[in-house]
Amino acid sequence: MPRAFDGLRVIDATHVLAGPFASYQLAVLGADVIKIDRPDDPDQVRIQGPDRALNDAGMGTTYLAQGANKRSLALDLKTEDGRAALRALLKTADVFVQNYRPGALEALGLGYDDMAALNPRLVYCSVSAFGHDGPRREETGYDNVFQAISGLMAATGTPEIAPLKTGAPVVDYSTGYMTAFAISAALFQRSQTGVGQHVDLAMFDATLMLMSTHVTALTAAGKAPRPEGNRYAVAGLGIYDCAEGKLMLGAANLRQQKRLWEALGHPEMVKHSNNERFDDYDREEALLARILATRSAAEWEVFLRDHRVPAGRVRGLDEALADPQLDHRGVLHELDAPEGREGTYKVPVAPFLMSAGNPAIDRAPPRIGEHSAEVLAEAGFDADRIARMFESGAAAKPG
């Protein structure tokens, strides 16, 4: 079954997490993604992860998480031949996504205006720290920096242990999804107008999108977010200690809190408005703590599920990956272990299924320059010129 982006060619000159994750999402939906690797300066995620041998091989686990379904062309864009190869690819490409510092590619003659003149249908997406305009346009940043400057860290943790970053790079991955969405929107508009455009996406802006409810609460009601840890404004939401393990309750709305109290045999505690829940927080919280401490989190999870109350025990990642629901959904794909190792490893593909053309992984993450020769040939370079580029260092194949 054809996938949404079959036939689409994406040139990916991004590095680290956000940009490569965006192109990865296009790739699992069928796009031909050509990753531009730098021959002597590998993407830093290729050398990141807990396995030192994989890092040394340029196949670190951080890279493996989002490198599948791509082809690797190793180009030195500081050389004229390297720039010529990129221009040749962009002349017929549909999408170019890059996250160089604003102005860097323009200085090399590879900015949007130059590439739009070469290929008016090109969707040229720039991902940067603060965008291509404004007083902070020259700055760079990473996930943890944006968590710090956006207010996200200040709202995370407890009053005693704050600020605190999240346990996963949520800014990078959410920025990646927003980038993929922005590119998709530009492609849809191109289908109507026949013309591409420049997409200017800033990670700082993307982080504030994650803070939308807090932004509105502060600006409309004067309520700044505070580090509340696992506590919420109403009882029935948050972490509770059980006889064994911890349980996260999610009785968020009035219907759910009614079912919760009735299931626990305390219909007198049912409230009819959230204001009533606010006012009776201490009494409800104390009663819930006493009741939930009488059984294990696993038992409560089953019991409350049967009564249609959202709840789940706190699990480690190993337990989460063993959940049979994941096999049913096919969210994880199993690949052969890299670098000639035995066994397999798993990567998440996408969080959705489609009635026609599901996201899928077709090829393993490539080594640096693994497809240099074939991609350059597709761009119209003959064998002699490719050999000269390899010899000069303008391009590279796997060492």
C-alpha positions in Angstrom: 0.0 0.0 0.0 1.5 3.4 -0.9 2.4 5.7 1.9 1.6 9.4 2.3 5.1 10.6 1.2 6.0 8.0 -1.4 7.9 9.7 -4.2 8.8 12.7 -2.1 12.6 13.5 -1.9 13.8 15.2 1.3 17.4 16.5 1.7 18.2 16.5 5.4 21.1 18.8 6.4 20.1 18.7 10.1 22.0 17.4 13.1 21.3 16.4 16.8 17.6 15.5 17.5 14.9 17.8 16.4 15.6 18.1 12.7 16.6 14.5 12.2 13.5 13.4 14.0 11.4 15.5 11.7 12.9 13.9 8.6 12.6 10.5 10.3 8.9 11.0 10.6 8.7 11.8 6.9 10.9 8.8 6.1 8.7 6.3 7.8 5.8 7.6 5.7 7.7 6.8 2.5 9.8 9.9 1.7 13.3 9.3 0.2 15.3 11.1 2.9 19.0 11.8 2.1 20.9 12.7 5.2 23.8 15.1 4.5 26.6 13.9 6.9 29.8 15.9 7.3 32.8 13.6 6.4 35.1 14.7 9.2 32.6 16.1 11.7 29.9 13.5 12.4 26.5 14.5 13.7 27.1 14.5 17.5 24.3 12.1 18.1 26.3 9.5 16.1 28.8 9.5 19.0 26.2 9.7 21.8 24.7 6.9 23.9 25.7 4.4 26.6 27.6 2.0 24.3 31.1 3.3 23.7 31.9 0.9 20.9 28.8 2.1 18.9 29.8 5.7 19.6 33.3 5.0 18.2 31.7 3.5 15.1 29.5 6.6 14.6 26.4 4.5 15.3 25.5 5.6 18.8 22.1 4.7 20.2 20.9 8.3 20.1 21.5 8.2 16.3 20.0 4.8 15.9 16.7 6.0 17.4 16.0 8.2 14.4 18.3 7.2 11.6 16.3 4.5 9.9 14.8 4.8 6.4 17.5 7.3 5.4 20.4 7.3 3.0 23.7 9.0 3.9 25.6 11.2 1.7 28.8 12.6 3.2 29.5 16.1 1.8 31.8 18.9 2.9 29.8 22.0 2.1 32.8 24.2 2.6 34.1 22.9 -0.7 32.8 24.0 -4.1 32.2 20.4 -5.2 30.3 19.7 -2.0 28.1 22.8 -2.6 27.6 21.8 -6.3 26.4 18.4 -5.2 23.9 19.8 -2.8 22.6 22.3 -5.4 22.3 19.4 -7.9 20.2 17.5 -5.3 18.0 20.5 -4.4 17.3 21.2 -8.1 14.8 18.3 -8.1 14.1 17.8 -4.4 10.8 18.5 -2.8 12.0 19.4 0.7 15.2 20.8 2.2 15.4 20.9 6.0 18.5 22.3 7.7 19.3 23.6 11.2 22.5 25.5 10.7 22.9 28.8 12.5 20.9 31.6 10.7 23.0 33.1 7.9 25.5 30.2 7.7 24.0 28.6 4.5 23.3 32.1 3.0 27.0 32.8 3.3 27.7 29.7 1.2 25.2 30.6 -1.5 22.8 28.0 -0.2 20.1 30.2 1.4 16.4 30.1 0.6 16.5 32.8 -2.0 19.3 31.1 -4.0 17.6 27.7 -3.8 14.1 29.0 -4.6 15.6 30.5 -7.8 17.0 27.1 -8.6 13.8 25.2 -7.7 10.7 27.3 -7.1 8.8 24.2 -5.9 11.2 23.6 -3.1 9.9 23.7 0.5 13.0 25.0 2.4 12.6 24.5 6.2 15.0 26.2 8.6 15.1 25.0 12.2 17.0 27.2 14.6 17.2 28.2 18.2 15.3 31.5 18.0 14.3 31.9 14.4 15.8 33.9 11.5 14.8 37.3 12.8 14.9 39.1 16.1 17.6 40.1 18.7 18.5 36.5 19.6 18.7 35.1 16.0 22.5 34.4 16.3 22.2 32.3 19.4 22.2 28.5 19.5 20.7 26.2 22.1 19.7 22.7 23.1 16.8 20.9 24.6 17.9 21.5 28.2 18.6 25.2 27.6 15.1 25.7 26.2 13.5 23.9 29.1 15.4 26.4 31.4 14.6 29.6 29.6 11.0 28.9 28.7 9.7 28.4 32.3 9.3 24.7 31.7 12.0 23.7 34.3 10.7 26.2 36.8 7.3 24.4 36.7 8.8 20.9 37.0 9.8 19.1 40.2 8.6 19.8 43.7 9.0 23.0 45.8 12.0 21.3 47.4 13.6 20.0 44.2 13.1 22.5 41.5 13.9 23.5 38.8 14.1 20.1 37.2 14.4 19.1 33.5 12.2 16.3 32.2 13.5 12.8 31.9 13.3 12.8 28.1 14.3 15.4 25.5 10.7 16.6 25.1 11.6 19.9 23.4 13.7 18.2 20.7 11.1 15.6 19.9 8.1 18.0 20.0 10.0 20.4 17.8 10.6 17.5 15.4 6.9 16.8 15.2 6.1 20.5 14.8 8.7 20.7 12.0 7.3 17.7 10.2 3.8 19.2 10.5 5.0 22.6 9.2 6.7 20.9 6.2 3.5 18.9 5.6 1.4 22.1 5.6 3.8 23.8 3.2 3.6 20.7 0.9 -0.2 20.8 1.0 -0.1 24.5 0.1 2.3 23.8 -2.8 -0.2 21.2 -4.1 -2.6 24.1 -4.5 -0.2 26.9 -5.7 2.5 24.9 -7.3 5.1 27.0 -5.4 7.3 26.1 -2.4 8.2 28.4 0.4 10.5 29.1 3.4 9.5 27.6 6.7 11.2 29.4 9.6 10.8 27.3 12.8 12.3 28.3 16.2 12.9 25.8 19.1 12.1 28.5 21.7 8.7 29.1 20.1 8.1 25.3 20.0 8.9 25.1 23.7 6.3 27.8 24.5 3.8 25.8 22.6 4.3 23.0 25.2 3.5 25.7 27.8 0.3 26.9 26.2 -2.0 26.3 29.2 0.5 27.9 31.6 1.0 30.9 29.2 -2.8 31.5 29.2 -3.2 31.0 32.9 -0.5 33.6 33.6 -1.6 36.2 31.1 -5.4 35.8 31.6 -5.6 35.0 35.3 -2.2 36.1 36.7 -1.4 32.6 37.8 2.2 31.6 37.2 2.9 27.8 37.2 4.6 26.4 40.3 6.5 23.1 40.8 3.8 20.9 42.1 5.6 17.5 41.6 3.0 14.7 41.5 0.3 16.8 43.2 -2.6 18.4 41.5 -5.2 21.0 42.5 -7.8 18.3 43.2 -7.6 14.9 44.9 -7.9 11.9 42.6 -5.2 13.2 40.4 -1.6 12.3 41.2 0.7 9.7 42.7 -0.4 7.6 45.7 1.6 5.1 47.8 0.1 1.6 47.8 0.9 -1.5 49.8 3.4 -2.3 47.0 4.4 0.2 44.4 2.9 3.6 43.4 -0.3 4.4 41.6 -1.0 7.4 39.3 -4.6 8.3 39.5 -6.3 10.2 36.7 -9.8 11.0 37.9 -9.7 14.3 36.2 -13.3 15.2 35.5 -16.5 15.1 37.6 -17.8 11.9 36.0 -14.5 10.1 36.8 -14.3 11.3 40.4 -17.9 10.2 40.9 -17.0 6.7 39.6 -13.9 6.7 41.8 -15.6 7.4 45.0 -18.5 5.1 44.3 -16.0 2.3 43.4 -14.2 2.9 46.7 -17.5 2.7 48.7 -17.7 6.4 49.6 -20.5 8.0 47.5 -20.7 10.8 50.2 -17.4 12.2 48.9 -18.8 12.8 45.3 -18.6 16.5 44.3 -20.7 18.4 41.8 -18.2 21.0 40.8 -14.5 21.5 40.7 -14.7 24.3 43.2 -16.1 21.8 45.7 -13.2 19.6 45.0 -10.8 22.4 45.6 -12.4 23.2 48.9 -12.4 19.6 50.2 -8.9 18.7 48.9 -7.3 17.9 52.2 -10.1 15.6 53.4 -10.3 13.8 50.1 -6.5 13.4 49.8 -6.2 11.9 53.3 -9.0 9.4 52.7 -7.6 8.3 49.3 -4.2 7.9 50.9 -5.5 5.6 53.6 -7.6 3.5 51.2 -5.0 3.1 48.5 -2.4 2.0 51.0 -4.4 -1.2 51.7 -3.6 -2.9 48.3 -0.9 -3.1 45.8 -0.7 -0.7 42.9 -1.1 -3.6 40.5 -4.3 -4.6 42.2 -5.7 -1.1 42.2 -4.8 -0.7 38.5 -7.0 -3.6 37.6 -9.8 -2.7 40.0 -10.0 0.9 38.9 -9.8 0.0 35.2 -12.8 -2.2 35.7 -14.7 0.8 37.1 -13.6 3.0 34.2 -11.3 5.2 36.3 -8.0 6.1 34.6 -5.1 4.8 36.7 -1.8 3.1 36.2 1.0 1.9 38.3 4.4 3.6 37.9 6.5 1.3 35.6 10.0 1.3 34.4 10.8 1.5 30.6 11.4 -2.3 30.5 7.9 -3.0 31.8 6.4 -0.4 29.4 8.1 -2.0 26.4 6.6 -5.4 27.4 3.1 -4.1 27.3 1.1 -6.3 24.8 -0.6 -3.2 23.5 2.5 -2.2 21.7 2.7 -5.4 19.7 -0.9 -5.0 18.7 -0.2 -1.5 17.5 3.1 -2.2 15.9 4.6 1.0 17.3 8.0 -0.6 17.8 10.1 -1.9 14.9 12.8 -4.6 15.4 16.1 -4.1 13.5 19.2 -6.3 13.3 21.8 -5.1 15.8 24.4 -2.8 14.1 28.1 -3.3 13.4 27.8 -7.0 13.0 26.5 -7.7 16.5 24.1 -10.5 17.2 20.5 -10.0 18.1 18.2 -7.1 17.5 17.1 -3.8 18.9 13.8 -1.8 18.8 13.0 1.7 17.8 9.6 3.6 17.9 8.2 4.3 14.5 5.2 6.6 14.8 2.3 7.0 17.3 -0.5 6.5 14.7 -1.9 4.0 12.2 -3.5 4.7 8.9 -6.2 2.8 7.1 -4.0 3.1 4.0 -0.2 3.2 4.1 1.0 2.7 7.7 4.3 4.2 8.8 7.0 1.6 8.5 10.8 1.1 8.6 12.3 -0.4 5.4 16.0 0.1 6.0 18.5 0.3 8.9 20.2 3.6 9.9 23.1 4.1 7.5 26.8 4.6 8.3 28.4 7.9 7.4 28.6 8.1 3.6 27.1 4.7 3.0 25.1 5.9 0.0 27.5 8.7 -1.3 28.3 7.1 -4.6 24.7 6.1 -5.5 23.2 9.5 -4.5 25.9 11.5 -6.4 25.3 9.3 -9.4 21.6 10.1 -9.2 22.4 13.8 -9.0 24.2 13.4 -12.4 27.8 13.1 -11.4 29.9 10.7 -13.4 32.2 8.1 -11.9 35.4 10.1 -12.5 34.0 13.2 -10.8 32.7 11.1 -7.9 36.2 9.6 -7.5 37.8 13.0 -7.5 35.4 14.2 -4.9 36.3 11.2 -2.7 40.0 11.9 -3.2 39.7 15.6 -2.4 37.5 15.1 0.6 34.6 17.0 -0.8 32.6 13.8 -0.4 33.3 10.6 1.4 32.2 6.9 1.4 32.3 4.6 4.4 35.8 4.3 5.8 
